[in-house]
Amino acid sequence: MPQLRVLCFRHGESAANAGRATSDPASIPLTELGEQQAHAISKRLAESPAIVICSPFLRARQTAAPTLTRFPAVPSEIWPVQEFTYLAPARCVGTSAQQRRQWVDAYWNAFDPTLLDGPGAESFSDFIERVRAALNRLRMLHNASDATAAMFGHGQFLQAMRWLIQNGDGVIDADAMRSFRIVDQHSPVHNAGGFVATFDGWSWSVGQEHTGLETPPR
């Protein structure tokens, strides 16, 4: 049976990951290390993917860039697979991850999947619906022959993909949100890391993982 393999990569280290203050979740750039990690990803690909799918956020597009340079004939598409923005962007302007820690903890400790922090924020329920939509759209890439897609996204988005595949697509309530949070804290998707998701025409499975922690080639 033909299979669709989706090589899921989290973006390389970003300015926010490095502890710097940022202004807009969509425009956070890669650091120098993140750029090295992006080049390392492109060199790890054994063959050309059939398509490159990317988040609209800058750090993901910068991570995909070396792969698109290496395989210039490969079509690329921007999909709404951007990161889960659960804090209102306006109140986070000019803050670092450490400065936002109290807000982050308060959000997750509420375990309210319908909670909206403010304008521009997304509820956990809406986030999961967006992940479901991405999985459904990926299914449409399955055809009569084996194919490989490369997806460049974000830690919590990819984590939610993996979580839905491994745990089933049930009701998104407080218990589901708690379950996701535990998984994300204990088994995070590292910068430039990820996994391979496979669709066989009937169901999804998660296979090989890549940590992204290897030293980038010089």
Beta strands, then each sheet from edge to edge (+ up, - down):
strand 1: 4-10
strand 2: 51-54
strand 3: 76-78
strand 4: 147-153
strand 5: 194-199
strand 6: 204-210
sheet 1: 3+ 2+ 4+ 1+ 5- 6+
end
